[in-house]
Amino acid sequence: MALFRPSVDVRPVTEFRSHTSEVLEQVQKTKRPVVLTQHGRSAAVLLDVDVYEALMDEIAVARDVRVAEAQLDAGMGIPHEVMEARAIAAQVSGKYGDALRELAE
């Protein structure tokens, strides 16, 4: 995401109402968020859709990492050597479906 510039990226909601297309074009062009203010206080943030989706993806990955770390801390991890042996056994036996079901258990 581009560097936030308060001098151009903070606008009153009344300005947004009267210049909606221009503000949306700014957000899409610059990829910077625009903070909308109401009564002098921040009220909402406008983000480009691609930037928003990228942020949501990053959050999902961070959550997955936290869950995985908690699982490892709880002793729920499977050592690499065990997984490698299972994968090789699955390739040799040709029982990919059975091996994958076994891994899921």
Backbone torsions as a table, in degrees:
resi	resn	phi	psi	omega
1	MET	NA	139.8	-179.2
2	ALA	-67.8	158.3	-178.9
3	LEU	-63.4	130.4	179.3
4	PHE	-68.1	133.9	-179.9
5	ARG	-123.2	96.8	-176.5
6	PRO	-56.1	-29.0	-177.8
7	SER	-64.7	-26.0	179.5
8	VAL	-124.1	-11.1	-174.4
9	ASP	-104.1	6.7	174.7
10	VAL	-119.8	122.5	-176.3
11	ARG	-139.0	145.6	174.9
12	PRO	-68.0	148.9	-179.3
13	VAL	-61.6	-30.7	178.4
14	THR	-65.4	-37.6	176.1
15	GLU	-66.5	-39.4	177.8
16	PHE	-60.9	-43.9	179.9
17	ARG	-59.2	-41.2	-176.3
18	SER	-85.0	-14.7	-179.4
19	HIS	-133.7	41.8	-174.3
20	THR	-54.6	-50.3	-177.8
21	SER	-59.7	-41.9	-179.6
22	GLU	-65.2	-42.3	-179.4
23	VAL	-66.8	-42.7	178.0
24	LEU	-63.2	-39.8	177.6
25	GLU	-62.4	-40.7	177.7
26	GLN	-60.1	-46.7	-179.2
27	VAL	-61.6	-43.5	-178.1
28	GLN	-70.1	-37.3	-177.3
29	LYS	-74.5	-46.6	-174.0
30	THR	-87.2	-21.3	-175.5
31	LYS	65.4	13.8	176.4
32	ARG	-96.1	148.4	175.7
33	PRO	-72.2	154.1	172.1
34	VAL	-117.2	126.9	177.9
35	VAL	-94.2	125.8	176.6
36	LEU	-97.3	134.6	179.8
37	THR	-111.5	152.0	176.6
38	GLN	-137.4	123.0	-176.5
39	HIS	57.2	36.9	176.4
40	GLY	79.2	4.6	-179.0
41	ARG	-122.3	149.4	178.8
42	SER	-62.5	136.7	-176.8
43	ALA	-125.1	-30.2	-178.1
44	ALA	-160.9	161.3	176.9
45	VAL	-125.8	130.8	175.3
46	LEU	-100.0	131.4	178.1
47	LEU	-125.7	147.1	170.7
48	ASP	-62.2	144.2	-176.4
49	VAL	-59.9	-42.9	-180.0
50	ASP	-63.5	-40.1	178.1
51	VAL	-64.8	-44.2	178.6
52	TYR	-59.3	-47.7	-179.2
53	GLU	-62.5	-40.0	178.1
54	ALA	-63.3	-41.0	177.4
55	LEU	-64.0	-42.3	178.4
56	MET	-63.2	-38.9	177.3
57	ASP	-63.6	-43.0	178.6
58	GLU	-62.4	-40.8	178.5
59	ILE	-63.6	-42.8	180.0
60	ALA	-62.0	-42.4	179.2
61	VAL	-65.2	-43.1	179.1
62	ALA	-61.1	-41.0	177.6
63	ARG	-64.2	-43.5	178.7
64	ASP	-60.5	-40.9	179.2
65	VAL	-64.0	-42.7	178.2
66	ARG	-61.6	-42.2	178.8
67	VAL	-63.5	-45.0	-179.4
68	ALA	-63.0	-41.7	178.7
69	GLU	-63.8	-40.0	178.0
70	ALA	-64.7	-39.7	178.2
71	GLN	-65.0	-41.7	178.1
72	LEU	-64.3	-42.9	178.5
73	ASP	-61.8	-29.4	-179.8
74	ALA	-86.8	5.1	178.2
75	GLY	78.8	21.0	-177.1
76	MET	-93.0	4.1	-178.7
77	GLY	-77.5	158.1	176.0
78	ILE	-116.1	123.9	-179.0
79	PRO	-58.1	147.2	-178.9
80	HIS	-54.6	-42.1	-177.3
81	GLU	-61.1	-38.3	179.3
82	VAL	-67.1	-45.2	179.4
83	MET	-63.9	-41.1	179.2
84	GLU	-62.5	-44.3	178.9
85	ALA	-62.5	-40.3	178.6
86	ARG	-65.5	-40.7	-180.0
87	ALA	-65.3	-42.7	178.4
88	ILE	-64.0	-43.4	178.9
89	ALA	-61.6	-39.1	179.5
90	ALA	-66.2	-40.3	178.6
91	GLN	-65.8	-42.4	-178.1
92	VAL	-66.8	-44.1	-176.3
93	SER	-82.1	-16.0	-179.9
94	GLY	73.8	14.6	-178.2
95	LYS	-103.4	63.6	-178.1
96	TYR	-60.3	-45.1	-178.5
97	GLY	-60.5	-47.3	-179.5
98	ASP	-63.8	-41.2	-178.8
99	ALA	-65.3	-41.2	179.4
100	LEU	-66.8	-38.7	176.9
101	ARG	-64.4	-39.6	179.2
102	GLU	-62.5	-40.8	179.2
103	LEU	-64.8	-34.8	-178.3
104	ALA	-71.9	-21.2	-177.6
105	GLU	-75.0	NA	NA
